[in-house]
Structures are given as C-alpha cells and as structure tokens.
Amino acid sequence: MSTVLVIGASRGLGLALATQYAAAGWRVIGTARSPEGLSRLQAVGAEALSLDVSDPASVSGLSWRLDGEKLDLALYVAGVMDKGDAQTPPTREAFDAVMHANVLGAMQVIPQVAPMLQEGHGTLACISSRMGSLALTQSSDAALYRISKAALNMVVRTTQAGYPDIAVVALHPGWVQTDMGGRAAPLTPRESVAAMRATLASLKPEHHGQFLSHDGSPLAW
Ligand SMILES: NC(=O)c1ccc[n+]([C@@H]2O[C@H](COP(=O)([O-])OP(=O)(O)OC[C@H]3O[C@@H](n4cnc5c(N)ncnc54)[C@H](OP(=O)(O)O)[C@@H]3O)[C@@H](O)[C@H]2O)c1
C-alpha cells in the first residue's frame, strides 16, 4: 500500500487530497492544527497528526513523530493568503503570518520529510500558485502572497538540487472553490485534486524540479 503525507489537510484542497487518496486505497497521514481539522481527517480514513507549520516547536517534533515511516508522496499544502497590494506596506504581523506558513514552514518541514521519500524514490509536491510566477505576474494584487509563493518555488528548486533521488515539483492547483479561492472560482476541489493526482501519477524525470499546473501543463517560473 502506498503512503501519502498531506501537510495542512484540515479543509480545502488538503482535505480533498486526503479524501481522494484514502478513497483510492492509499494510507493517508494528514496534518491539521485544530481538533475540528483532526476529526475531519479521521472521518475520511486518514491518520491525523497535530501540526502548526508556523510554530517551530510544533514542526521540530515532526520527524520524531513520523519515525521509521517510508513515504511514497508528501504534499505541502498549508498556506495563507494576504490580499494587500504593492501600494500597501504589509504589517510585520501580516508578513510573518504569510511567510511563516507559506515559506518557513516548508523549509522546516521538508528536511524532515524528504529523507523518508528517498528509499522509494518518492515525490514531494509543494502547492504553489500561478500567482507566484515572476514571469506571469502583471498585477500587484496580493503582493505578499505572490512573493511568498515565489519564495516557495525556490524552495522547490533548492530541494530538488539537495535531494536528487526524489521528484520535487511546484504544483498550481488552478483557481479552486475553497475558503481561499472563493465561490467564483471555476474549479471544485474534487476537480482540482483529481487533476493534480493524475499529474503526480504521471511525472517523468523531465518534470523533476519543475513548476506545473494541476493538469500537468508547464508554468513559467
Ligand atoms: N484555492 C485556490 O484557488 C488556490 C490557488 C492557488 C494556490 N492555492 C494554494 O493551495 C493551498 C491550499 O489552499 P486552499 O485553497 O485549500 O485554502 P484554504 O481552504 O484556506 O485552506 C488552507 C489550509 O492551510 C492550512 N494552514 C494555514 N496555516 C497553517 C499553519 N500555520 N499550520 C498548519 N496548517 C495551516 C489551513 O489549516 P487551518 O484550518 O488550521 O487554518 C487549511 O488546511 C495553499 O497553499 C494555497 O496557497 C490555492
């Protein structure tokens, strides 16, 4: 049985990923930081671990809590949005909230998780965003969020270089109907996750270290 670790799976895309992988017969370990999120994970058949990726004390115990695990797939999904534009300086608190969840959390989680993927030459995917593309950005909306996802994309590149035995990708999920994406989004979580699962299942060596959309199409950094 294949094992997937979903970091940030209390709701939205993370919970949909946990739900679909469990339904497909995978062993799913999901993380959440609230009792409600942990209960939702257990209800879809996942093993639930408490983890706040913005709290270094919480993150530091992860490898110990996963001791001995061999993973086939790890997904860094946790993320927060800030809608301020480039004309509005972020507060220190807003900067820390976004950068800690979207970047620091990934940088602290990945070195603990990547070794668990190495034996099986597994895959690590960070859920990034097209909004983090330097090349495609023409708007100052959500500037801090864009900056954080651009930084997360570099985490993907440096991680791939540091762990050449595994596949590491940045994945844009599309614009999806979640608390973050809002109701106007064209994709449901089910559709986005089905497409991301198909993309992850068909990764080839040329995709390693790349930035891909949910449907597998390449995105410019
Ligand atoms: N929806 C879209 O259209 C869209 C588009 C592009 C990229 N994305 C990316 O996709 C990912 C998932 O987004 P979503 O749409 O599912 O958003 P969401 O519904 O707002 O869910 C965000 C998830 O991140 C978790 N999270 C946030 N901060 C955390 C922390 N400090 N520790 C642990 N978990 C934390 C939340 O947990 P709590 O329940 O505890 O808050 C929740 O599970 C994000 O990285 C987002 O940037 C989404």
The ligand as an SDF file (V2000), in Angstrom:
LIG
                    3D

 48 52  0  0  0  0  0  0  0  0999 V2000
   -7.9080   27.8630   -3.7480 N   0  0  0  0  0  0  0  0  0  0  0  0
   -7.1890   28.3450   -4.7590 C   0  0  0  0  0  0  0  0  0  0  0  0
   -7.7410   28.8680   -5.7410 O   0  0  0  0  0  0  0  0  0  0  0  0
   -5.6850   28.2630   -4.7310 C   0  0  0  0  0  0  0  0  0  0  0  0
   -4.9930   28.7000   -5.8630 C   0  0  0  0  0  0  0  0  0  0  0  0
   -3.5970   28.6100   -5.8900 C   0  0  0  0  0  0  0  0  0  0  0  0
   -2.9310   28.0690   -4.8000 C   0  0  0  0  0  0  0  0  0  0  0  0
   -3.6280   27.6470   -3.6990 N   0  0  0  0  0  0  0  0  0  0  0  0
   -2.8530   27.0840   -2.5890 C   0  0  0  0  0  0  0  0  0  0  0  0
   -3.3790   25.8360   -2.2300 O   0  0  0  0  0  0  0  0  0  0  0  0
   -3.1100   25.5700   -0.8370 C   0  0  0  0  0  0  0  0  0  0  0  0
   -4.4120   25.1760   -0.1530 C   0  0  0  0  0  0  0  0  0  0  0  0
   -5.2980   26.2820   -0.2470 O   0  0  0  0  0  0  0  0  0  0  0  0
   -6.8790   26.1440   -0.0760 P   0  0  0  0  0  0  0  0  0  0  0  0
   -7.4700   26.7920   -1.2360 O   0  0  0  0  0  0  0  0  0  0  0  0
   -7.2640   24.7640    0.3100 O   0  0  0  0  0  0  0  0  0  0  0  0
   -7.0540   27.1560    1.1490 O   0  0  0  0  0  0  0  0  0  0  0  0
   -7.8930   27.0850    2.4940 P   0  0  0  0  0  0  0  0  0  0  0  0
   -9.2040   26.4280    2.2510 O   0  0  0  0  0  0  0  0  0  0  0  0
   -7.8310   28.4530    3.0320 O   0  0  0  0  0  0  0  0  0  0  0  0
   -7.0160   26.0600    3.4060 O   0  0  0  0  0  0  0  0  0  0  0  0
   -5.7500   26.4500    3.8650 C   0  0  0  0  0  0  0  0  0  0  0  0
   -5.1660   25.2700    4.6050 C   0  0  0  0  0  0  0  0  0  0  0  0
   -3.8620   25.6290    5.0900 O   0  0  0  0  0  0  0  0  0  0  0  0
   -3.8320   25.3110    6.4810 C   0  0  0  0  0  0  0  0  0  0  0  0
   -2.9030   26.1640    7.2010 N   0  0  0  0  0  0  0  0  0  0  0  0
   -2.7620   27.5050    7.1450 C   0  0  0  0  0  0  0  0  0  0  0  0
   -1.8450   27.9100    8.0250 N   0  0  0  0  0  0  0  0  0  0  0  0
   -1.4060   26.7970    8.6650 C   0  0  0  0  0  0  0  0  0  0  0  0
   -0.4710   26.5650    9.6980 C   0  0  0  0  0  0  0  0  0  0  0  0
    0.2040   27.5580   10.2770 N   0  0  0  0  0  0  0  0  0  0  0  0
   -0.2760   25.2830   10.1060 N   0  0  0  0  0  0  0  0  0  0  0  0
   -0.9520   24.2720    9.5460 C   0  0  0  0  0  0  0  0  0  0  0  0
   -1.8640   24.4260    8.5720 N   0  0  0  0  0  0  0  0  0  0  0  0
   -2.0810   25.6870    8.1490 C   0  0  0  0  0  0  0  0  0  0  0  0
   -5.2590   25.5470    6.9510 C   0  0  0  0  0  0  0  0  0  0  0  0
   -5.4450   24.9710    8.2290 O   0  0  0  0  0  0  0  0  0  0  0  0
   -6.4920   25.6340    9.3200 P   0  0  0  0  0  0  0  0  0  0  0  0
   -7.8340   25.0270    9.0030 O   0  0  0  0  0  0  0  0  0  0  0  0
   -5.9500   25.2110   10.6250 O   0  0  0  0  0  0  0  0  0  0  0  0
   -6.4760   27.1220    9.1310 O   0  0  0  0  0  0  0  0  0  0  0  0
   -6.0060   24.8630    5.8170 C   0  0  0  0  0  0  0  0  0  0  0  0
   -5.9890   23.4540    5.9760 O   0  0  0  0  0  0  0  0  0  0  0  0
   -2.4900   26.8460   -0.2870 C   0  0  0  0  0  0  0  0  0  0  0  0
   -1.0900   26.6990   -0.2220 O   0  0  0  0  0  0  0  0  0  0  0  0
   -2.8750   27.9000   -1.3190 C   0  0  0  0  0  0  0  0  0  0  0  0
   -1.9570   28.9690   -1.3440 O   0  0  0  0  0  0  0  0  0  0  0  0
   -4.9830   27.7270   -3.6430 C   0  0  0  0  0  0  0  0  0  0  0  0
  1  2  1  0
  2  3  2  0
  2  4  1  0
  4  5  1  0
  4 48  2  0
  5  6  2  0
  6  7  1  0
  7  8  2  0
  8  9  1  0
  8 48  1  0
  9 10  1  0
  9 46  1  0
 10 11  1  0
 11 12  1  0
 11 44  1  0
 12 13  1  0
 13 14  1  0
 14 15  2  0
 14 16  1  0
 14 17  1  0
 17 18  1  0
 18 19  2  0
 18 20  1  0
 18 21  1  0
 21 22  1  0
 22 23  1  0
 23 24  1  0
 23 42  1  0
 24 25  1  0
 25 26  1  0
 25 36  1  0
 26 27  1  0
 26 35  1  0
 27 28  2  0
 28 29  1  0
 29 30  1  0
 29 35  2  0
 30 31  1  0
 30 32  2  0
 32 33  1  0
 33 34  2  0
 34 35  1  0
 36 37  1  0
 36 42  1  0
 37 38  1  0
 38 39  2  0
 38 40  1  0
 38 41  1  0
 42 43  1  0
 44 45  1  0
 44 46  1  0
 46 47  1  0
M  CHG  2   8   1  16  -1
M  END
$$$$
